[in-house]
Amino acid sequence: MNDFWKSYDITHAEYGADYRCYPLYGTVHLIELAISLAFIVGAALWYRRSSARTRRRILVGVTALLLLDEAALLLGMALTGQWNWSYLPLHLCNINVFVCLYNTIMDRNWCKEELYALCIPGAMLALLCSSWLDVPSWWTLINLHSVSIHALLVLYPVLLVAGGYRPSPRRVPQVLAFLFGSALPIYFLNKSLNTNFYFLNNPYGNIITSTFTALLGEKYYILGFLPATALALFLMYLPWAADYKKKKRA
């Protein structure tokens, strides 16, 4: 099989479980981050300066790219006989692809809030601390898919904010309800399918959860999500809370 199509399992069998195709913050990783940043900033500026009709087309286009990107991985793994339950689109970022689709169709504030509060920090962390490097090279379906879909997932809510959407701390309970409400069934589904969606059933394969394990131990690593989520929400809403107070005083 050509290296381009190889999955994690085949790479582990051929190269060893500790193999990584490039180091974090090495040349390849920095180039990927730079291209992603340029794409996000450029698209956001274009969106901000566009008419309502053009903005709609851009949002639809980004949604279509997200769906095509997700479909490309699923089809690639299925057609090469490598598909298994772990490729179901049930990680938080994968689920947010469908939240983007629902928002594009229905235009709901709870979708926008969730995408802003959870999708931006989650997808950014994924790009900065890539956990998909155990493939043969950067030129593989899995690596190209992982970089591009996370860049698009950062872009979509950035476009919403660039278009005038104002996140509100008052909607944080909705965000938390979505997060914990989706995590609970995922936890039990992991048990039945022997998967690790949301990284809830073991800490391996992800730099963030491995750090939680180093600090709290493997038995309690999952508790690390609580302060991490609180910190992410604090940082995401701090500028908006400050702006609200400033306008209130004025």
ZAMARLO-612336 format. One record per residue (C-alpha): x, y, z; residue number from 1; residue in one letter. Coordinates in nm, 2 decimals. Layout:
N
{{X; Y; Z}; NUM; A};
...
//
This chain:
250
{{0.00; 0.00; 0.00}; 1; M};
{{0.12; 0.35; -0.08}; 2; N};
{{0.23; 0.54; 0.23}; 3; D};
{{-0.03; 0.82; 0.15}; 4; F};
{{-0.32; 0.59; 0.26}; 5; W};
{{-0.17; 0.42; 0.56}; 6; K};
{{-0.36; 0.43; 0.89}; 7; S};
{{-0.23; 0.45; 1.24}; 8; Y};
{{-0.25; 0.08; 1.28}; 9; D};
{{-0.04; 0.00; 0.98}; 10; I};
{{0.21; 0.27; 1.07}; 11; T};
{{0.25; 0.13; 1.42}; 12; H};
{{0.30; -0.22; 1.28}; 13; A};
{{0.57; -0.11; 1.03}; 14; E};
{{0.74; 0.17; 1.21}; 15; Y};
{{0.67; 0.11; 1.58}; 16; G};
{{0.43; 0.27; 1.82}; 17; A};
{{0.67; 0.55; 1.91}; 18; D};
{{0.72; 0.67; 1.55}; 19; Y};
{{0.63; 1.03; 1.46}; 20; R};
{{0.66; 1.16; 1.11}; 21; C};
{{0.78; 1.51; 1.22}; 22; Y};
{{0.85; 1.68; 1.55}; 23; P};
{{0.62; 1.93; 1.71}; 24; L};
{{0.73; 2.28; 1.62}; 25; Y};
{{0.98; 2.14; 1.37}; 26; G};
{{1.00; 2.29; 1.02}; 27; T};
{{0.70; 2.10; 0.88}; 28; V};
{{0.48; 2.17; 1.18}; 29; H};
{{0.56; 2.54; 1.17}; 30; L};
{{0.49; 2.56; 0.80}; 31; I};
{{0.15; 2.40; 0.85}; 32; E};
{{0.07; 2.64; 1.13}; 33; L};
{{0.18; 2.94; 0.92}; 34; A};
{{-0.03; 2.83; 0.62}; 35; I};
{{-0.33; 2.77; 0.85}; 36; S};
{{-0.30; 3.11; 1.02}; 37; L};
{{-0.26; 3.29; 0.68}; 38; A};
{{-0.57; 3.11; 0.55}; 39; F};
{{-0.78; 3.19; 0.86}; 40; I};
{{-0.68; 3.56; 0.87}; 41; V};
{{-0.72; 3.61; 0.50}; 42; G};
{{-1.06; 3.44; 0.49}; 43; A};
{{-1.18; 3.64; 0.80}; 44; A};
{{-1.08; 3.97; 0.64}; 45; L};
{{-1.25; 3.88; 0.32}; 46; W};
{{-1.57; 3.78; 0.51}; 47; Y};
{{-1.56; 4.10; 0.72}; 48; R};
{{-1.54; 4.32; 0.41}; 49; R};
{{-1.80; 4.13; 0.21}; 50; S};
{{-2.17; 4.19; 0.15}; 51; S};
{{-2.44; 3.98; 0.33}; 52; A};
{{-2.49; 3.78; 0.01}; 53; R};
{{-2.11; 3.70; -0.03}; 54; T};
{{-2.08; 3.62; 0.34}; 55; R};
{{-2.36; 3.36; 0.30}; 56; R};
{{-2.17; 3.21; 0.01}; 57; R};
{{-1.85; 3.20; 0.21}; 58; I};
{{-2.01; 3.03; 0.51}; 59; L};
{{-2.18; 2.77; 0.28}; 60; V};
{{-1.84; 2.71; 0.11}; 61; G};
{{-1.66; 2.66; 0.44}; 62; V};
{{-1.93; 2.42; 0.55}; 63; T};
{{-1.91; 2.22; 0.23}; 64; A};
{{-1.53; 2.20; 0.27}; 65; L};
{{-1.57; 2.07; 0.62}; 66; L};
{{-1.81; 1.79; 0.50}; 67; L};
{{-1.59; 1.70; 0.21}; 68; L};
{{-1.28; 1.69; 0.43}; 69; D};
{{-1.45; 1.46; 0.68}; 70; E};
{{-1.59; 1.24; 0.39}; 71; A};
{{-1.25; 1.21; 0.23}; 72; A};
{{-1.10; 1.05; 0.54}; 73; L};
{{-1.39; 0.81; 0.59}; 74; L};
{{-1.39; 0.70; 0.23}; 75; L};
{{-1.01; 0.67; 0.22}; 76; G};
{{-1.01; 0.44; 0.51}; 77; M};
{{-1.31; 0.24; 0.39}; 78; A};
{{-1.19; 0.19; 0.03}; 79; L};
{{-0.84; 0.08; 0.15}; 80; T};
{{-0.99; -0.17; 0.40}; 81; G};
{{-0.86; 0.02; 0.70}; 82; Q};
{{-1.19; 0.15; 0.85}; 83; W};
{{-1.28; 0.07; 1.21}; 84; N};
{{-1.50; 0.21; 1.47}; 85; W};
{{-1.24; 0.47; 1.58}; 86; S};
{{-1.30; 0.66; 1.25}; 87; Y};
{{-1.66; 0.74; 1.34}; 88; L};
{{-1.69; 1.12; 1.35}; 89; P};
{{-1.75; 1.13; 1.72}; 90; L};
{{-1.46; 1.33; 1.86}; 91; H};
{{-1.56; 1.68; 1.97}; 92; L};
{{-1.41; 1.84; 1.67}; 93; C};
{{-1.58; 1.59; 1.43}; 94; N};
{{-1.92; 1.66; 1.60}; 95; I};
{{-1.86; 2.03; 1.55}; 96; N};
{{-1.85; 1.97; 1.18}; 97; V};
{{-2.22; 1.89; 1.21}; 98; F};
{{-2.28; 2.18; 1.44}; 99; V};
{{-2.14; 2.40; 1.17}; 100; C};
{{-2.38; 2.24; 0.92}; 101; L};
{{-2.68; 2.28; 1.14}; 102; Y};
{{-2.59; 2.65; 1.21}; 103; N};
{{-2.54; 2.72; 0.84}; 104; T};
{{-2.89; 2.58; 0.77}; 105; I};
{{-3.08; 2.70; 1.08}; 106; M};
{{-2.87; 3.00; 1.21}; 107; D};
{{-2.90; 2.93; 1.58}; 108; R};
{{-2.72; 3.13; 1.85}; 109; N};
{{-2.65; 2.82; 2.07}; 110; W};
{{-2.46; 2.68; 1.78}; 111; C};
{{-2.26; 2.99; 1.73}; 112; K};
{{-2.19; 3.01; 2.11}; 113; E};
{{-2.07; 2.65; 2.13}; 114; E};
{{-1.85; 2.69; 1.82}; 115; L};
{{-1.69; 3.00; 1.96}; 116; Y};
{{-1.64; 2.88; 2.32}; 117; A};
{{-1.54; 2.51; 2.25}; 118; L};
{{-1.45; 2.47; 1.88}; 119; C};
{{-1.20; 2.76; 1.85}; 120; I};
{{-0.98; 2.66; 2.16}; 121; P};
{{-1.03; 2.28; 2.09}; 122; G};
{{-0.93; 2.30; 1.72}; 123; A};
{{-0.64; 2.55; 1.80}; 124; M};
{{-0.50; 2.31; 2.06}; 125; L};
{{-0.52; 2.03; 1.82}; 126; A};
{{-0.32; 2.22; 1.56}; 127; L};
{{-0.07; 2.34; 1.82}; 128; L};
{{-0.03; 1.99; 1.99}; 129; C};
{{-0.09; 1.76; 1.70}; 130; S};
{{-0.18; 1.40; 1.80}; 131; S};
{{-0.20; 1.26; 1.45}; 132; W};
{{0.18; 1.24; 1.38}; 133; L};
{{0.21; 0.86; 1.40}; 134; D};
{{0.17; 0.82; 1.02}; 135; V};
{{0.44; 0.76; 0.76}; 136; P};
{{0.49; 1.13; 0.66}; 137; S};
{{0.32; 1.47; 0.64}; 138; W};
{{0.21; 1.37; 0.29}; 139; W};
{{-0.06; 1.13; 0.41}; 140; T};
{{-0.44; 1.14; 0.40}; 141; L};
{{-0.46; 1.14; 0.78}; 142; I};
{{-0.21; 1.43; 0.83}; 143; N};
{{-0.35; 1.65; 0.55}; 144; L};
{{-0.71; 1.59; 0.67}; 145; H};
{{-0.63; 1.66; 1.03}; 146; S};
{{-0.45; 1.99; 0.96}; 147; V};
{{-0.71; 2.11; 0.71}; 148; S};
{{-1.02; 2.02; 0.90}; 149; I};
{{-0.90; 2.18; 1.23}; 150; H};
{{-0.80; 2.50; 1.04}; 151; A};
{{-1.15; 2.51; 0.89}; 152; L};
{{-1.30; 2.45; 1.24}; 153; L};
{{-1.12; 2.75; 1.37}; 154; V};
{{-1.22; 2.95; 1.07}; 155; L};
{{-1.59; 2.89; 1.08}; 156; Y};
{{-1.66; 3.05; 1.43}; 157; P};
{{-1.40; 3.32; 1.35}; 158; V};
{{-1.61; 3.41; 1.05}; 159; L};
{{-1.92; 3.44; 1.27}; 160; L};
{{-1.74; 3.68; 1.50}; 161; V};
{{-1.60; 3.87; 1.21}; 162; A};
{{-1.95; 3.91; 1.08}; 163; G};
{{-2.08; 4.07; 1.40}; 164; G};
{{-2.18; 3.78; 1.63}; 165; Y};
{{-2.11; 3.88; 1.99}; 166; R};
{{-2.05; 3.59; 2.23}; 167; P};
{{-2.22; 3.63; 2.57}; 168; S};
{{-2.11; 3.48; 2.90}; 169; P};
{{-2.48; 3.43; 2.98}; 170; R};
{{-2.48; 3.15; 2.73}; 171; R};
{{-2.20; 2.96; 2.90}; 172; V};
{{-2.46; 2.72; 3.07}; 173; P};
{{-2.57; 2.62; 2.72}; 174; Q};
{{-2.21; 2.55; 2.62}; 175; V};
{{-2.15; 2.34; 2.92}; 176; L};
{{-2.48; 2.15; 2.87}; 177; A};
{{-2.37; 2.07; 2.52}; 178; F};
{{-2.03; 1.96; 2.63}; 179; L};
{{-2.12; 1.74; 2.92}; 180; F};
{{-2.45; 1.62; 2.76}; 181; G};
{{-2.26; 1.49; 2.46}; 182; S};
{{-1.97; 1.35; 2.67}; 183; A};
{{-2.19; 1.12; 2.88}; 184; L};
{{-2.32; 0.90; 2.60}; 185; P};
{{-1.98; 0.91; 2.43}; 186; I};
{{-1.82; 0.77; 2.74}; 187; Y};
{{-2.05; 0.46; 2.74}; 188; F};
{{-2.02; 0.42; 2.36}; 189; L};
{{-1.65; 0.41; 2.40}; 190; N};
{{-1.69; 0.12; 2.64}; 191; K};
{{-1.89; -0.09; 2.39}; 192; S};
{{-1.69; -0.01; 2.08}; 193; L};
{{-1.34; -0.01; 2.25}; 194; N};
{{-1.28; 0.35; 2.12}; 195; T};
{{-1.15; 0.67; 2.28}; 196; N};
{{-1.37; 0.95; 2.15}; 197; F};
{{-1.33; 1.27; 2.35}; 198; Y};
{{-1.02; 1.09; 2.50}; 199; F};
{{-1.25; 0.99; 2.79}; 200; L};
{{-1.15; 0.62; 2.83}; 201; N};
{{-0.77; 0.64; 2.83}; 202; N};
{{-0.52; 0.93; 2.81}; 203; P};
{{-0.29; 0.79; 2.54}; 204; Y};
{{-0.24; 0.93; 2.20}; 205; G};
{{-0.30; 1.29; 2.30}; 206; N};
{{-0.04; 1.53; 2.45}; 207; I};
{{-0.29; 1.72; 2.66}; 208; I};
{{-0.44; 1.41; 2.83}; 209; T};
{{-0.09; 1.26; 2.87}; 210; S};
{{0.00; 1.58; 3.07}; 211; T};
{{-0.31; 1.53; 3.28}; 212; F};
{{-0.19; 1.18; 3.35}; 213; T};
{{0.16; 1.30; 3.45}; 214; A};
{{0.00; 1.54; 3.70}; 215; L};
{{-0.30; 1.34; 3.83}; 216; L};
{{-0.22; 0.98; 3.75}; 217; G};
{{-0.39; 0.75; 3.50}; 218; E};
{{-0.68; 0.68; 3.73}; 219; K};
{{-0.78; 1.05; 3.77}; 220; Y};
{{-0.65; 1.21; 3.45}; 221; Y};
{{-1.01; 1.28; 3.33}; 222; I};
{{-1.04; 1.53; 3.62}; 223; L};
{{-0.79; 1.75; 3.43}; 224; G};
{{-1.06; 1.84; 3.18}; 225; F};
{{-1.25; 2.04; 3.45}; 226; L};
{{-0.99; 2.31; 3.52}; 227; P};
{{-0.88; 2.30; 3.15}; 228; A};
{{-1.24; 2.37; 3.04}; 229; T};
{{-1.28; 2.65; 3.30}; 230; A};
{{-0.96; 2.81; 3.19}; 231; L};
{{-1.05; 2.80; 2.82}; 232; A};
{{-1.39; 2.95; 2.89}; 233; L};
{{-1.24; 3.22; 3.11}; 234; F};
{{-0.99; 3.32; 2.83}; 235; L};
{{-1.26; 3.31; 2.56}; 236; M};
{{-1.50; 3.53; 2.74}; 237; Y};
{{-1.27; 3.77; 2.92}; 238; L};
{{-1.25; 4.02; 2.63}; 239; P};
{{-1.63; 4.02; 2.59}; 240; W};
{{-1.69; 4.06; 2.96}; 241; A};
{{-1.44; 4.35; 2.97}; 242; A};
{{-1.60; 4.52; 2.67}; 243; D};
{{-1.95; 4.48; 2.82}; 244; Y};
{{-1.84; 4.65; 3.14}; 245; K};
{{-1.67; 4.92; 2.95}; 246; K};
{{-1.99; 5.00; 2.75}; 247; K};
{{-2.20; 4.98; 3.07}; 248; K};
{{-1.99; 5.24; 3.24}; 249; R};
{{-2.00; 5.47; 2.93}; 250; A};
//
